[in-house]
Amino acid sequence: MRDIRISPTAQLAAILAVVAVIGLAIVAQLPELQRYLKLRSM
């Protein structure tokens, strides 16, 4: 079986894409998180 080689540029692009998806998921949940934290502090 041949080794699969992934270029450093492709690795960087994949990592950035994963970080962007995680960041967007957090941003999408920010209003709900703020509401939850406000309730916890009461």
PyMOL commands that set and color helices and strands:
alter all, ss='L'
color gray80, all
select helices_A, chain A and resi 8-41
alter helices_A, ss='H'
color red, helices_A
deselect
rebuild
show_as cartoon
